[in-house]
Amino acid sequence: MALGKDYAAQECSIARTLEVVGERWTLLVVRDALYGVRRYNDFLVHLGIPRAVLAARLQTLVDAGVLEKRPCADAPRRHEYVVTERGRALWPTLRALSAWGRDTFADGRPLRYFRHAQCGTEVGLAGECPACGLLVPLEDVEMLPGPGLDPDPADPVSRALLGPRRLLQPLRLDPV
């Protein structure tokens, strides 16, 4: 029996979710968007993804309401992709996958730390601050490089993501 191309016959919330975010590259596009990457070329450079694949993944995410495509404020002829509330809701999933990958494949050497900017405590798997007892808004999550991260990456997006920065803060690399 041939492998199907979708999960239409499945009566399952996970299957419906995989229809949107289950293809290769898609969660990495969402991750980068949460990190502040907004422009097509920046996604392209950082991910090393084929152009046609990136265009398809971005369109799927826009169609599903995970990202919103809008004109850049500083260059209206160009577009950027902004995380919507639906996209923000994927943060705990990505946070949990990141922690699982660190614990399973990275010998406990995290590539990035995520902490509550207000108090400096590492954010829990569900996005909560263990010290404050609050669910931390994404804008208040600070991302810092960990010991497993390459300190001298080749691409400009990775270099820009080396320093401490808050999630969702737009990443601006190229002059317009």
Order of alpha helices (4+ residues) and beta strands (2+ residues): alpha-alpha-alpha-alpha-beta-beta-alpha-alpha-beta-beta-beta-beta-alpha-beta
